[in-house]
Amino acid sequence: MGISSRSQVIAVLLVGLLALEAVANFDYGDAMDKTLLFFEAQRSGKLPPNQRVKWRGDSGLKDGFLQGVNLVGGYYDAGDHVKFGLPMAYSLTMLAWSVVDFTKEIADLNQMGNTLAAIKWGTNYFIKAHTQPNVLWAQVGDGESDHYCWERAEDMTTPRTAYKLDPSHPGSDLAGEAAAALAAAALAFKPYDSSYSTLLLVHAKQLFSFADTFRGLYDDSIPNAQAFYTSSGYSDELLWAAAWLYRATYDEYYLKYVVDNAVSLGGTGWAVREFSWDNKYAGVQILLTKILLDGAGGSYTSTLKQYQAKADYFTCACLQKNDGYNVALTTGGLIYVREWNNLQYASSAAFLLAMYSDYLSEKKAVLTCPEGQVQPSDVLSFAKSQADYILGQNPKAISYLVGYGQNYPTHIHHRGASIAPISVQHAPVSCIEGFETWYHRPQANPNIIHGALVGGPSKTDDFSDDRSNYEQTEPTLSGSAPLVGLFCKLQSLSGYHGSYHHRSPTPYQKPPASHHLQPSTPYHKAPESPNLYHKVPGAPVTFLHSIISTWTIGPTTYYKHKVVVKNTSQKPITELKLIVENLSGSLWGLSPCPEKNSYELPQWIKVLKPGSELTFVYVQGGAQAKVSIKSYL
């Protein structure tokens, strides 16, 4: 390719949606469907007849009874059985926001029913937990004792202690987030169930008043939560709740609140590089910027512009255009915030960027960063890069969304997924027996917990699929919730509309008594197959092909191919482009180019040095794909 042609391609990538052509590589609709299944796997309480995750059963049916309150329902937080209010409420806000602003995208995938059901399972719980205007039951379960046991939710023997917030024991952060969640949910349900929407708004307004009037950190009132979900402050949640209440009611009181308290609560002061269950500032700033973009700022415009400046700071920092004050990225291009369960921060940021891209695009607005102007499509492209990393376009070529693709973690740090279900093993699994028999077993989990987003890789993109490696293999509600909106938005770009009501996941089947329990892995090691060495005459690279695994579905046998590309020359190679022909499945480890069948080095590999290698993998049935060199410098 000549310099002129290359420049044209780069220009198109920068300004057009061709930057998103790789959409076809991933079935985001399927990923969204699986993410919603994760919420069904996390349900506490009496399960409904249409429950799709069949290895789960009823549990926590007496939650709150010792305290004289009905707290049955809601969601277990992660791989444990505690119902932590703060991350659960945040997850519901994310799900509801997806419905509010990605309505068409969700409806086109025939997923509105499943998404609203996921929200309502949580909002019904918070309605129960909000027993008086100034009382909110904030947590069920003792994190310390719960973590000493490894047992199914259906067998729980640990204390189900319930903890509440009231005027003497305030929790503005948790009450504020619950208010935001119920206000956002009121918007989501309004077109479908107006009476339920009205009920949600009543609770949301009362919870906001409680949070604002009786201020304090929830984990000061509930010390048991400090070891698990320590709050950094409540100012952001107060602004967050008010912003959502304004959007749900258009009551000027709430808009005036975020303006009058913009400085004192940090809304226009904090420039952040994180969006999460604990830090909502970027969400507040982007939500309020929408008011400005809609031309509805009125007399509040000057303060809303200050919020917008901070929204732009977050966005520019993510896109690495913030004059050095950027969000950290791993070598593989993943947002990196913390070692423990880092993917939750990447998923939240990607969702927020996809939402902001939509707001900007609708008004044909552009973003001005310290290092140049940014189009809405650039913002969405970055959000997409995070989704693609999660689904397998990463240095490990692994999907961090359980059940998606052919290569995903199988030793998830999750009690229910790691123990045979009660439909197979009827006898209760005791606290210690769970550790001895199931936690320490080397085999894969017997139940696939579809849609669980694991904690993910380290800052060096390393990952160990080990049940005891809870920092990397434990999923959370707050990690998975933002993916629903992100995936439905990305799927809409492909133009596919259809149903993702697949058959229910197959439950674990107990093996014959004469056999030892075998790992329920998504693929197995292939028989020994020869490596195919491919040297292109006169070219500076060699290709080493091998089959690393195989599996059969019906009449078709699928193969996972690995290709090692090695620089055999004495000079560094840049801008290497490959042609991959006869490819019928998915490919990981290379970045697609706009030209048909063309791929280039991933963004984390700028140069292929002499003697160095890169690896990519692909999956398909039948013969291997044909790999050749298109161009290089």
C-alpha angles and dihedrals in degrees: 000000000000126000092255094053092046091052091052091052092049091049091052091049091053099049107026142059090252083094085073098051091114089075088101091062092071131042098223091176090061090046090052092050091051091048090057089050088059089062089054089051090054096051119128122200134028107349119227124243091251094056106143099194099078100183090069125083139186115299144162091033093156099044109148095007093115088058093045096250133108108240097157113140135028125103137300107238106229135320089336134065103247118119102218110190101207101057091036092055091046090052091053091050090054093049092047093047088054091055093045098052104021096045096133094044092053094043092050088059091049089239102119092101094051093045095049089046090054090051095045093051087062101036092051087056093051091048088056091045092052095073097160133016091260100031126083124172101223107184142015119200135032109261094205098053092036091058092052090065133064106200141125119270087241090060100042115158097165121106114279093207113172123213126201140198121220137152091286092046105035129187111182093170096055096036089047093051091047089052090051092048094050093045092051090045090051088059092046094052098039096094092045108034113012095178092054089046090055091050091051091052092052090056093042093055093047092048092050091051090049092049094048098042099045105039126194145106115281094221090056086059093041107037089177089073095054095086092053114028110014112183119226093202145317103236093092092051092053091054091041093053093046091049092052092045090053091051091047096046109016085222104157090217090077095046090049088050094058090045097046091046097039093110102032093050095040099245095133095026104055116079104189139187097198137068116188148124087290103039118047100163096107090048092051091048095051094042090053092044088063089064089055094046089050089056092241100118096104113166090352094062098106093056093042088055088058089053088049091053089058092045088054091048091058092046095047090047091055092048091050092242100112101106094263097316092105138146110263116253130197118238086263093056101258120142106253121201108143138002094233112077094336096172091073089067093047093049093049093048093047091051092049092049091049089052094048090047088056093050092049094044093050090057094037088240126155131210121238111209127182088255099045146301119311126204122218088246089059090054091050091046090057091048088051091052089060092049091048091049089053093049096050113288093118138102092271093049088223130133109234089197104088114237095016117116124348101287116056137130114287102181097068117177093238126121099213095043093048098053127066110259123256090250087068104026104038098179115088117260108227127222097260096032088060091059095043099044106027114015096055098039113117095218124098120269112281092225123054108220097208117212097017110144105212123215090264138206133335126255087274091053092251120144134183118200095214126137091220091053092087094164089067107023104042117098125212137198091237091054096051101038098073091052093071093067094036095052096044090051093050092045090054089062091064092060093232115139119181149103125298095188094132122174115281116275111270111255121234114275120214111241122237113281091245093062133069117241109275127207114266094221125168091233137010135220112279122234114266108291129180120257112239114220113203121190117181109214110249093003123123095228139060129208123219112194124195139161111234101178143358139195137177128230113183110312095341127089115204126203131203107217126199121201121192113201112200129188103227095175129091094242134071116256123220133179092022111179125189135197115222111189132183090027113155101165140047125301129204131189100041131074117236120238125213091253116088115269091359125133136176138196113292116255093256091062111060097163134024103215124209109285094008126123141209127198132211130176136203137184128218145131122254127012123006122265121260113248123195141156119265101178144327143175 
